[in-house]
Each structure stands twice: as C-alpha cells, then as structure tokens.
Amino acid sequence: MSNKIKYDKRHGGPFDRGSADFWYGRGKQPHYFKGASYASEKVEEKDMTEEELEAYHAGYAEMEKQGTTKENAYAQK
C-alpha cells in the first residue's frame, strides 16, 4: 500500500492551480476555481480549507520538483 496522498487533479481545482502557477512562473498564490478555470467562481486563499491549501501546495511542489516551466520547456525545442 502506498503512503502517497491522492489529490483531485481536476482542471481548476487546488492541485491543478498550484501546478499551473509553477508552470507559468508565478509565485505561490493559493486559489482554485469551483468549476472551470477562469469561467467559474474563484476561491481565494482566505476561504480555502486546510485540505485545499495542502492540495494547492502539493501541486506546486510536484511541478517544482520536475523543474519544468513553460518558459524552459519551449526554450528546449
């Protein structure tokens, strides 16, 4: 059995937004969208639960560990 936590990785969710912030070279600004990104209500850090904040930071950290950003991914092509 794995000790890894499974996060909901739906587009617009906290994990997705954390990974997107790193990908686009943005600093950490915890948030997520209740539905589709930028097409639904945005939830700011002050209104996020501990679990949502954890998912956001996990998404950011996963991309940070990979080290790939949009800028350096396209520079390699």
PDB file of N, CA, C and O in Angstrom:
ATOM      1  N   MET A   1       0.839  -1.180   0.000  1.00  0.00           N
ATOM      2  CA  MET A   1       0.000   0.000   0.000  1.00  0.00           C
ATOM      3  C   MET A   1       0.885   1.246   0.000  1.00  0.00           C
ATOM      4  O   MET A   1       1.869   1.320   0.736  1.00  0.00           O
ATOM      5  N   SER A   2       0.523   2.224  -0.836  1.00  0.00           N
ATOM      6  CA  SER A   2       1.308   3.448  -0.953  1.00  0.00           C
ATOM      7  C   SER A   2       0.935   4.451   0.127  1.00  0.00           C
ATOM      8  O   SER A   2      -0.227   4.549   0.520  1.00  0.00           O
ATOM      9  N   ASN A   3       1.923   5.194   0.602  1.00  0.00           N
ATOM     10  CA  ASN A   3       1.678   6.262   1.566  1.00  0.00           C
ATOM     11  C   ASN A   3       1.399   7.586   0.879  1.00  0.00           C
ATOM     12  O   ASN A   3       1.146   8.592   1.541  1.00  0.00           O
ATOM     13  N   LYS A   4       1.444   7.590  -0.459  1.00  0.00           N
ATOM     14  CA  LYS A   4       1.213   8.822  -1.197  1.00  0.00           C
ATOM     15  C   LYS A   4      -0.252   9.238  -1.084  1.00  0.00           C
ATOM     16  O   LYS A   4      -1.158   8.412  -1.196  1.00  0.00           O
ATOM     17  N   ILE A   5      -0.464  10.525  -0.861  1.00  0.00           N
ATOM     18  CA  ILE A   5      -1.817  11.073  -0.803  1.00  0.00           C
ATOM     19  C   ILE A   5      -2.298  11.290  -2.231  1.00  0.00           C
ATOM     20  O   ILE A   5      -1.544  11.768  -3.079  1.00  0.00           O
ATOM     21  N   LYS A   6      -3.532  10.945  -2.494  1.00  0.00           N
ATOM     22  CA  LYS A   6      -4.136  11.149  -3.807  1.00  0.00           C
ATOM     23  C   LYS A   6      -4.911  12.452  -3.780  1.00  0.00           C
ATOM     24  O   LYS A   6      -5.771  12.651  -2.922  1.00  0.00           O
ATOM     25  N   TYR A   7      -4.608  13.341  -4.718  1.00  0.00           N
ATOM     26  CA  TYR A   7      -5.297  14.618  -4.803  1.00  0.00           C
ATOM     27  C   TYR A   7      -6.208  14.625  -6.024  1.00  0.00           C
ATOM     28  O   TYR A   7      -5.911  14.001  -7.043  1.00  0.00           O
ATOM     29  N   ASP A   8      -7.307  15.332  -5.906  1.00  0.00           N
ATOM     30  CA  ASP A   8      -8.193  15.555  -7.035  1.00  0.00           C
ATOM     31  C   ASP A   8      -7.458  16.494  -7.986  1.00  0.00           C
ATOM     32  O   ASP A   8      -7.158  17.632  -7.626  1.00  0.00           O
ATOM     33  N   LYS A   9      -7.172  16.036  -9.173  1.00  0.00           N
ATOM     34  CA  LYS A   9      -6.377  16.824 -10.107  1.00  0.00           C
ATOM     35  C   LYS A   9      -7.225  17.463 -11.202  1.00  0.00           C
ATOM     36  O   LYS A   9      -6.726  17.770 -12.284  1.00  0.00           O
ATOM     37  N   ARG A  10      -8.515  17.660 -10.914  1.00  0.00           N
ATOM     38  CA  ARG A  10      -9.393  18.234 -11.941  1.00  0.00           C
ATOM     39  C   ARG A  10      -8.916  19.630 -12.332  1.00  0.00           C
ATOM     40  O   ARG A  10      -8.343  20.362 -11.525  1.00  0.00           O
ATOM     41  N   HIS A  11      -9.168  19.972 -13.583  1.00  0.00           N
ATOM     42  CA  HIS A  11      -8.795  21.294 -14.076  1.00  0.00           C
ATOM     43  C   HIS A  11      -9.544  22.354 -13.290  1.00  0.00           C
ATOM     44  O   HIS A  11     -10.769  22.312 -13.182  1.00  0.00           O
ATOM     45  N   GLY A  12      -8.810  23.293 -12.751  1.00  0.00           N
ATOM     46  CA  GLY A  12      -9.403  24.362 -11.954  1.00  0.00           C
ATOM     47  C   GLY A  12      -9.340  24.120 -10.463  1.00  0.00           C
ATOM     48  O   GLY A  12      -9.524  25.054  -9.681  1.00  0.00           O
ATOM     49  N   GLY A  13      -9.080  22.874 -10.042  1.00  0.00           N
ATOM     50  CA  GLY A  13      -9.020  22.542  -8.629  1.00  0.00           C
ATOM     51  C   GLY A  13      -7.722  23.027  -7.988  1.00  0.00           C
ATOM     52  O   GLY A  13      -6.826  23.495  -8.690  1.00  0.00           O
ATOM     53  N   PRO A  14      -7.612  22.920  -6.673  1.00  0.00           N
ATOM     54  CA  PRO A  14      -6.424  23.421  -5.968  1.00  0.00           C
ATOM     55  C   PRO A  14      -5.099  22.820  -6.447  1.00  0.00           C
ATOM     56  O   PRO A  14      -4.126  23.551  -6.629  1.00  0.00           O
ATOM     57  N   PHE A  15      -5.048  21.515  -6.652  1.00  0.00           N
ATOM     58  CA  PHE A  15      -3.805  20.873  -7.107  1.00  0.00           C
ATOM     59  C   PHE A  15      -3.423  21.408  -8.479  1.00  0.00           C
ATOM     60  O   PHE A  15      -2.270  21.768  -8.716  1.00  0.00           O
ATOM     61  N   ASP A  16      -4.389  21.456  -9.371  1.00  0.00           N
ATOM     62  CA  ASP A  16      -4.169  21.949 -10.729  1.00  0.00           C
ATOM     63  C   ASP A  16      -3.683  23.392 -10.720  1.00  0.00           C
ATOM     64  O   ASP A  16      -2.757  23.733 -11.456  1.00  0.00           O
ATOM     65  N   ARG A  17      -4.286  24.236  -9.906  1.00  0.00           N
ATOM     66  CA  ARG A  17      -3.904  25.647  -9.867  1.00  0.00           C
ATOM     67  C   ARG A  17      -2.507  25.813  -9.305  1.00  0.00           C
ATOM     68  O   ARG A  17      -1.763  26.682  -9.760  1.00  0.00           O
ATOM     69  N   GLY A  18      -2.126  24.993  -8.313  1.00  0.00           N
ATOM     70  CA  GLY A  18      -0.761  25.048  -7.792  1.00  0.00           C
ATOM     71  C   GLY A  18       0.254  24.673  -8.857  1.00  0.00           C
ATOM     72  O   GLY A  18       1.270  25.348  -9.018  1.00  0.00           O
ATOM     73  N   SER A  19      -0.020  23.590  -9.588  1.00  0.00           N
ATOM     74  CA  SER A  19       0.911  23.181 -10.641  1.00  0.00           C
ATOM     75  C   SER A  19       0.958  24.209 -11.763  1.00  0.00           C
ATOM     76  O   SER A  19       2.020  24.448 -12.339  1.00  0.00           O
ATOM     77  N   ALA A  20      -0.181  24.822 -12.080  1.00  0.00           N
ATOM     78  CA  ALA A  20      -0.215  25.849 -13.131  1.00  0.00           C
ATOM     79  C   ALA A  20       0.574  27.087 -12.714  1.00  0.00           C
ATOM     80  O   ALA A  20       1.268  27.686 -13.535  1.00  0.00           O
ATOM     81  N   ASP A  21       0.474  27.466 -11.459  1.00  0.00           N
ATOM     82  CA  ASP A  21       1.220  28.638 -11.010  1.00  0.00           C
ATOM     83  C   ASP A  21       2.721  28.424 -11.192  1.00  0.00           C
ATOM     84  O   ASP A  21       3.427  29.337 -11.622  1.00  0.00           O
ATOM     85  N   PHE A  22       3.213  27.238 -10.871  1.00  0.00           N
ATOM     86  CA  PHE A  22       4.638  26.979 -11.085  1.00  0.00           C
ATOM     87  C   PHE A  22       4.953  26.945 -12.575  1.00  0.00           C
ATOM     88  O   PHE A  22       5.926  27.561 -13.012  1.00  0.00           O
ATOM     89  N   TRP A  23       4.151  26.239 -13.359  1.00  0.00           N
ATOM     90  CA  TRP A  23       4.358  26.094 -14.806  1.00  0.00           C
ATOM     91  C   TRP A  23       4.497  27.461 -15.475  1.00  0.00           C
ATOM     92  O   TRP A  23       5.368  27.653 -16.324  1.00  0.00           O
ATOM     93  N   TYR A  24       3.650  28.399 -15.098  1.00  0.00           N
ATOM     94  CA  TYR A  24       3.667  29.724 -15.712  1.00  0.00           C
ATOM     95  C   TYR A  24       4.633  30.693 -15.033  1.00  0.00           C
ATOM     96  O   TYR A  24       4.658  31.878 -15.365  1.00  0.00           O
ATOM     97  N   GLY A  25       5.425  30.195 -14.085  1.00  0.00           N
ATOM     98  CA  GLY A  25       6.438  31.016 -13.447  1.00  0.00           C
ATOM     99  C   GLY A  25       5.883  32.018 -12.450  1.00  0.00           C
ATOM    100  O   GLY A  25       6.512  33.033 -12.153  1.00  0.00           O
ATOM    101  N   ARG A  26       4.702  31.721 -11.942  1.00  0.00           N
ATOM    102  CA  ARG A  26       4.102  32.599 -10.940  1.00  0.00           C
ATOM    103  C   ARG A  26       4.506  32.105  -9.554  1.00  0.00           C
ATOM    104  O   ARG A  26       4.770  30.918  -9.357  1.00  0.00           O
ATOM    105  N   GLY A  27       4.548  33.006  -8.624  1.00  0.00           N
ATOM    106  CA  GLY A  27       4.783  32.626  -7.237  1.00  0.00           C
ATOM    107  C   GLY A  27       3.549  31.952  -6.665  1.00  0.00           C
ATOM    108  O   GLY A  27       2.501  31.888  -7.309  1.00  0.00           O
ATOM    109  N   LYS A  28       3.688  31.460  -5.469  1.00  0.00           N
ATOM    110  CA  LYS A  28       2.567  30.796  -4.800  1.00  0.00           C
ATOM    111  C   LYS A  28       1.502  31.815  -4.417  1.00  0.00           C
ATOM    112  O   LYS A  28       1.764  32.766  -3.680  1.00  0.00           O
ATOM    113  N   GLN A  29       0.314  31.598  -4.926  1.00  0.00           N
ATOM    114  CA  GLN A  29      -0.855  32.410  -4.602  1.00  0.00           C
ATOM    115  C   GLN A  29      -2.036  31.449  -4.516  1.00  0.00           C
ATOM    116  O   GLN A  29      -2.832  31.369  -5.451  1.00  0.00           O
ATOM    117  N   PRO A  30      -2.159  30.722  -3.415  1.00  0.00           N
ATOM    118  CA  PRO A  30      -3.187  29.694  -3.320  1.00  0.00           C
ATOM    119  C   PRO A  30      -4.586  30.198  -3.701  1.00  0.00           C
ATOM    120  O   PRO A  30      -5.057  31.233  -3.230  1.00  0.00           O
ATOM    121  N   HIS A  31      -5.211  29.427  -4.561  1.00  0.00           N
ATOM    122  CA  HIS A  31      -6.560  29.706  -5.038  1.00  0.00           C
ATOM    123  C   HIS A  31      -7.029  28.484  -5.817  1.00  0.00           C
ATOM    124  O   HIS A  31      -6.242  27.579  -6.092  1.00  0.00           O
ATOM    125  N   TYR A  32      -8.280  28.458  -6.164  1.00  0.00           N
ATOM    126  CA  TYR A  32      -8.807  27.477  -7.106  1.00  0.00           C
ATOM    127  C   TYR A  32     -10.133  27.986  -7.627  1.00  0.00           C
ATOM    128  O   TYR A  32     -10.637  29.013  -7.172  1.00  0.00           O
ATOM    129  N   PHE A  33     -10.691  27.270  -8.576  1.00  0.00           N
ATOM    130  CA  PHE A  33     -11.980  27.627  -9.145  1.00  0.00           C
ATOM    131  C   PHE A  33     -12.979  26.519  -8.833  1.00  0.00           C
ATOM    132  O   PHE A  33     -12.630  25.339  -8.837  1.00  0.00           O
ATOM    133  N   LYS A  34     -14.198  26.899  -8.568  1.00  0.00           N
ATOM    134  CA  LYS A  34     -15.230  25.914  -8.232  1.00  0.00           C
ATOM    135  C   LYS A  34     -15.588  25.047  -9.431  1.00  0.00           C
ATOM    136  O   LYS A  34     -16.040  23.914  -9.269  1.00  0.00           O
ATOM    137  N   GLY A  35     -15.390  25.566 -10.605  1.00  0.00           N
ATOM    138  CA  GLY A  35     -15.624  24.828 -11.847  1.00  0.00           C
ATOM    139  C   GLY A  35     -14.413  24.993 -12.735  1.00  0.00           C
ATOM    140  O   GLY A  35     -13.273  24.837 -12.298  1.00  0.00           O
ATOM    141  N   ALA A  36     -14.679  25.312 -13.989  1.00  0.00           N
ATOM    142  CA  ALA A  36     -13.590  25.505 -14.941  1.00  0.00           C
ATOM    143  C   ALA A  36     -12.773  26.748 -14.591  1.00  0.00           C
ATOM    144  O   ALA A  36     -13.314  27.743 -14.109  1.00  0.00           O
ATOM    145  N   SER A  37     -11.484  26.678 -14.838  1.00  0.00           N
ATOM    146  CA  SER A  37     -10.591  27.805 -14.573  1.00  0.00           C
ATOM    147  C   SER A  37     -11.040  29.041 -15.325  1.00  0.00           C
ATOM    148  O   SER A  37     -11.318  28.991 -16.523  1.00  0.00           O
ATOM    149  N   TYR A  38     -11.106  30.140 -14.615  1.00  0.00           N
ATOM    150  CA  TYR A  38     -11.441  31.454 -15.141  1.00  0.00           C
ATOM    151  C   TYR A  38     -12.866  31.565 -15.688  1.00  0.00           C
ATOM    152  O   TYR A  38     -13.258  32.628 -16.167  1.00  0.00           O
ATOM    153  N   ALA A  39     -13.647  30.477 -15.623  1.00  0.00           N
ATOM    154  CA  ALA A  39     -15.025  30.508 -16.114  1.00  0.00           C
ATOM    155  C   ALA A  39     -16.009  30.206 -14.987  1.00  0.00           C
ATOM    156  O   ALA A  39     -17.199  30.007 -15.231  1.00  0.00           O
ATOM    157  N   SER A  40     -15.516  30.175 -13.774  1.00  0.00           N
ATOM    158  CA  SER A  40     -16.370  29.906 -12.615  1.00  0.00           C
ATOM    159  C   SER A  40     -15.849  30.698 -11.424  1.00  0.00           C
ATOM    160  O   SER A  40     -14.841  31.399 -11.518  1.00  0.00           O
ATOM    161  N   GLU A  41     -16.538  30.578 -10.324  1.00  0.00           N
ATOM    162  CA  GLU A  41     -16.176  31.329  -9.126  1.00  0.00           C
ATOM    163  C   GLU A  41     -14.783  30.949  -8.628  1.00  0.00           C
ATOM    164  O   GLU A  41     -14.448  29.771  -8.501  1.00  0.00           O
ATOM    165  N   LYS A  42     -13.979  31.982  -8.349  1.00  0.00           N
ATOM    166  CA  LYS A  42     -12.624  31.781  -7.827  1.00  0.00           C
ATOM    167  C   LYS A  42     -12.683  31.787  -6.301  1.00  0.00           C
ATOM    168  O   LYS A  42     -13.353  32.623  -5.696  1.00  0.00           O
ATOM    169  N   VAL A  43     -11.971  30.840  -5.691  1.00  0.00           N
ATOM    170  CA  VAL A  43     -11.875  30.752  -4.237  1.00  0.00           C
ATOM    171  C   VAL A  43     -10.472  31.194  -3.856  1.00  0.00           C
ATOM    172  O   VAL A  43      -9.485  30.603  -4.294  1.00  0.00           O
ATOM    173  N   GLU A  44     -10.390  32.237  -3.039  1.00  0.00           N
ATOM    174  CA  GLU A  44      -9.111  32.792  -2.606  1.00  0.00           C
ATOM    175  C   GLU A  44      -8.565  32.023  -1.400  1.00  0.00           C
ATOM    176  O   GLU A  44      -9.293  31.274  -0.748  1.00  0.00           O
ATOM    177  N   GLU A  45      -7.288  32.216  -1.116  1.00  0.00           N
ATOM    178  CA  GLU A  45      -6.606  31.532  -0.013  1.00  0.00           C
ATOM    179  C   GLU A  45      -7.362  31.669   1.305  1.00  0.00           C
ATOM    180  O   GLU A  45      -7.493  30.692   2.042  1.00  0.00           O
ATOM    181  N   LYS A  46      -7.855  32.854   1.611  1.00  0.00           N
ATOM    182  CA  LYS A  46      -8.521  33.092   2.897  1.00  0.00           C
ATOM    183  C   LYS A  46      -9.786  32.252   3.069  1.00  0.00           C
ATOM    184  O   LYS A  46     -10.257  32.060   4.190  1.00  0.00           O
ATOM    185  N   ASP A  47     -10.334  31.755   1.968  1.00  0.00           N
ATOM    186  CA  ASP A  47     -11.557  30.962   2.017  1.00  0.00           C
ATOM    187  C   ASP A  47     -11.316  29.475   1.776  1.00  0.00           C
ATOM    188  O   ASP A  47     -12.270  28.702   1.680  1.00  0.00           O
ATOM    189  N   MET A  48     -10.049  29.068   1.677  1.00  0.00           N
ATOM    190  CA  MET A  48      -9.717  27.675   1.403  1.00  0.00           C
ATOM    191  C   MET A  48      -9.588  26.875   2.698  1.00  0.00           C
ATOM    192  O   MET A  48      -9.164  27.399   3.728  1.00  0.00           O
ATOM    193  N   THR A  49      -9.960  25.601   2.627  1.00  0.00           N
ATOM    194  CA  THR A  49      -9.793  24.704   3.768  1.00  0.00           C
ATOM    195  C   THR A  49      -8.335  24.249   3.840  1.00  0.00           C
ATOM    196  O   THR A  49      -7.562  24.443   2.902  1.00  0.00           O
ATOM    197  N   GLU A  50      -7.982  23.651   4.953  1.00  0.00           N
ATOM    198  CA  GLU A  50      -6.623  23.113   5.099  1.00  0.00           C
ATOM    199  C   GLU A  50      -6.327  22.087   4.010  1.00  0.00           C
ATOM    200  O   GLU A  50      -5.220  22.054   3.473  1.00  0.00           O
ATOM    201  N   GLU A  51      -7.305  21.254   3.685  1.00  0.00           N
ATOM    202  CA  GLU A  51      -7.120  20.227   2.660  1.00  0.00           C
ATOM    203  C   GLU A  51      -6.909  20.865   1.284  1.00  0.00           C
ATOM    204  O   GLU A  51      -6.080  20.395   0.505  1.00  0.00           O
ATOM    205  N   GLU A  52      -7.644  21.915   0.988  1.00  0.00           N
ATOM    206  CA  GLU A  52      -7.489  22.608  -0.290  1.00  0.00           C
ATOM    207  C   GLU A  52      -6.128  23.288  -0.372  1.00  0.00           C
ATOM    208  O   GLU A  52      -5.479  23.259  -1.417  1.00  0.00           O
ATOM    209  N   LEU A  53      -5.701  23.895   0.720  1.00  0.00           N
ATOM    210  CA  LEU A  53      -4.371  24.510   0.750  1.00  0.00           C
ATOM    211  C   LEU A  53      -3.279  23.464   0.577  1.00  0.00           C
ATOM    212  O   LEU A  53      -2.300  23.693  -0.133  1.00  0.00           O
ATOM    213  N   GLU A  54      -3.446  22.331   1.218  1.00  0.00           N
ATOM    214  CA  GLU A  54      -2.466  21.243   1.082  1.00  0.00           C
ATOM    215  C   GLU A  54      -2.389  20.771  -0.365  1.00  0.00           C
ATOM    216  O   GLU A  54      -1.298  20.536  -0.883  1.00  0.00           O
ATOM    217  N   ALA A  55      -3.529  20.631  -1.013  1.00  0.00           N
ATOM    218  CA  ALA A  55      -3.556  20.192  -2.411  1.00  0.00           C
ATOM    219  C   ALA A  55      -2.883  21.223  -3.319  1.00  0.00           C
ATOM    220  O   ALA A  55      -2.124  20.856  -4.216  1.00  0.00           O
ATOM    221  N   TYR A  56      -3.153  22.497  -3.094  1.00  0.00           N
ATOM    222  CA  TYR A  56      -2.524  23.555  -3.885  1.00  0.00           C
ATOM    223  C   TYR A  56      -1.002  23.459  -3.751  1.00  0.00           C
ATOM    224  O   TYR A  56      -0.290  23.440  -4.755  1.00  0.00           O
ATOM    225  N   HIS A  57      -0.512  23.398  -2.525  1.00  0.00           N
ATOM    226  CA  HIS A  57       0.938  23.354  -2.293  1.00  0.00           C
ATOM    227  C   HIS A  57       1.554  22.068  -2.842  1.00  0.00           C
ATOM    228  O   HIS A  57       2.698  22.077  -3.296  1.00  0.00           O
ATOM    229  N   ALA A  58       0.812  20.971  -2.807  1.00  0.00           N
ATOM    230  CA  ALA A  58       1.310  19.712  -3.370  1.00  0.00           C
ATOM    231  C   ALA A  58       1.451  19.824  -4.889  1.00  0.00           C
ATOM    232  O   ALA A  58       2.424  19.332  -5.459  1.00  0.00           O
ATOM    233  N   GLY A  59       0.495  20.461  -5.536  1.00  0.00           N
ATOM    234  CA  GLY A  59       0.581  20.659  -6.982  1.00  0.00           C
ATOM    235  C   GLY A  59       1.768  21.529  -7.362  1.00  0.00           C
ATOM    236  O   GLY A  59       2.485  21.234  -8.318  1.00  0.00           O
ATOM    237  N   TYR A  60       1.967  22.589  -6.615  1.00  0.00           N
ATOM    238  CA  TYR A  60       3.103  23.486  -6.853  1.00  0.00           C
ATOM    239  C   TYR A  60       4.411  22.718  -6.654  1.00  0.00           C
ATOM    240  O   TYR A  60       5.318  22.796  -7.483  1.00  0.00           O
ATOM    241  N   ALA A  61       4.499  21.978  -5.551  1.00  0.00           N
ATOM    242  CA  ALA A  61       5.722  21.241  -5.218  1.00  0.00           C
ATOM    243  C   ALA A  61       6.037  20.161  -6.251  1.00  0.00           C
ATOM    244  O   ALA A  61       7.202  19.931  -6.576  1.00  0.00           O
ATOM    245  N   GLU A  62       5.002  19.499  -6.766  1.00  0.00           N
ATOM    246  CA  GLU A  62       5.233  18.448  -7.765  1.00  0.00           C
ATOM    247  C   GLU A  62       5.862  19.036  -9.023  1.00  0.00           C
ATOM    248  O   GLU A  62       6.810  18.470  -9.568  1.00  0.00           O
ATOM    249  N   MET A  63       5.345  20.154  -9.478  1.00  0.00           N
ATOM    250  CA  MET A  63       5.916  20.792 -10.665  1.00  0.00           C
ATOM    251  C   MET A  63       7.309  21.356 -10.370  1.00  0.00           C
ATOM    252  O   MET A  63       8.205  21.294 -11.211  1.00  0.00           O
ATOM    253  N   GLU A  64       7.473  21.903  -9.174  1.00  0.00           N
ATOM    254  CA  GLU A  64       8.774  22.438  -8.773  1.00  0.00           C
ATOM    255  C   GLU A  64       9.823  21.329  -8.772  1.00  0.00           C
ATOM    256  O   GLU A  64      10.961  21.546  -9.188  1.00  0.00           O
ATOM    257  N   LYS A  65       9.441  20.150  -8.307  1.00  0.00           N
ATOM    258  CA  LYS A  65      10.357  19.002  -8.283  1.00  0.00           C
ATOM    259  C   LYS A  65      10.775  18.603  -9.697  1.00  0.00           C
ATOM    260  O   LYS A  65      11.924  18.229  -9.934  1.00  0.00           O
ATOM    261  N   GLN A  66       9.825  18.688 -10.634  1.00  0.00           N
ATOM    262  CA  GLN A  66      10.136  18.380 -12.033  1.00  0.00           C
ATOM    263  C   GLN A  66      11.007  19.470 -12.646  1.00  0.00           C
ATOM    264  O   GLN A  66      11.810  19.213 -13.542  1.00  0.00           O
ATOM    265  N   GLY A  67      10.833  20.695 -12.145  1.00  0.00           N
ATOM    266  CA  GLY A  67      11.650  21.807 -12.612  1.00  0.00           C
ATOM    267  C   GLY A  67      11.270  22.361 -13.966  1.00  0.00           C
ATOM    268  O   GLY A  67      11.998  23.180 -14.527  1.00  0.00           O
ATOM    269  N   THR A  68      10.146  21.932 -14.499  1.00  0.00           N
ATOM    270  CA  THR A  68       9.752  22.382 -15.824  1.00  0.00           C
ATOM    271  C   THR A  68       8.757  23.530 -15.739  1.00  0.00           C
ATOM    272  O   THR A  68       7.734  23.445 -15.061  1.00  0.00           O
ATOM    273  N   THR A  69       9.084  24.590 -16.438  1.00  0.00           N
ATOM    274  CA  THR A  69       8.170  25.724 -16.566  1.00  0.00           C
ATOM    275  C   THR A  69       7.861  25.891 -18.048  1.00  0.00           C
ATOM    276  O   THR A  69       8.550  25.327 -18.897  1.00  0.00           O
ATOM    277  N   LYS A  70       6.847  26.648 -18.352  1.00  0.00           N
ATOM    278  CA  LYS A  70       6.503  26.911 -19.751  1.00  0.00           C
ATOM    279  C   LYS A  70       7.696  27.516 -20.480  1.00  0.00           C
ATOM    280  O   LYS A  70       8.008  27.140 -21.610  1.00  0.00           O
ATOM    281  N   GLU A  71       8.357  28.461 -19.813  1.00  0.00           N
ATOM    282  CA  GLU A  71       9.486  29.144 -20.441  1.00  0.00           C
ATOM    283  C   GLU A  71      10.621  28.186 -20.798  1.00  0.00           C
ATOM    284  O   GLU A  71      11.130  28.215 -21.919  1.00  0.00           O
ATOM    285  N   ASN A  72      11.021  27.332 -19.839  1.00  0.00           N
ATOM    286  CA  ASN A  72      12.164  26.458 -20.161  1.00  0.00           C
ATOM    287  C   ASN A  72      11.759  25.245 -20.993  1.00  0.00           C
ATOM    288  O   ASN A  72      12.613  24.657 -21.657  1.00  0.00           O
ATOM    289  N   ALA A  73      10.498  24.857 -20.980  1.00  0.00           N
ATOM    290  CA  ALA A  73      10.042  23.737 -21.807  1.00  0.00           C
ATOM    291  C   ALA A  73      10.109  24.110 -23.282  1.00  0.00           C
ATOM    292  O   ALA A  73      10.542  23.310 -24.112  1.00  0.00           O
ATOM    293  N   TYR A  74       9.685  25.315 -23.603  1.00  0.00           N
ATOM    294  CA  TYR A  74       9.686  25.748 -25.007  1.00  0.00           C
ATOM    295  C   TYR A  74      11.066  26.216 -25.453  1.00  0.00           C
ATOM    296  O   TYR A  74      11.345  26.217 -26.652  1.00  0.00           O
ATOM    297  N   ALA A  75      11.920  26.606 -24.548  1.00  0.00           N
ATOM    298  CA  ALA A  75      13.275  27.021 -24.898  1.00  0.00           C
ATOM    299  C   ALA A  75      14.108  25.841 -25.359  1.00  0.00           C
ATOM    300  O   ALA A  75      15.070  26.014 -26.107  1.00  0.00           O
ATOM    301  N   GLN A  76      13.740  24.617 -24.911  1.00  0.00           N
ATOM    302  CA  GLN A  76      14.483  23.411 -25.258  1.00  0.00           C
ATOM    303  C   GLN A  76      14.147  22.903 -26.662  1.00  0.00           C
ATOM    304  O   GLN A  76      14.863  22.060 -27.202  1.00  0.00           O
ATOM    305  N   LYS A  77      13.070  23.407 -27.249  1.00  0.00           N
ATOM    306  CA  LYS A  77      12.640  22.903 -28.568  1.00  0.00           C
ATOM    307  C   LYS A  77      13.347  23.607 -29.699  1.00  0.00           C
ATOM    308  O   LYS A  77      13.101  23.303 -30.866  1.00  0.00           O
TER     309      LYS A  77
END
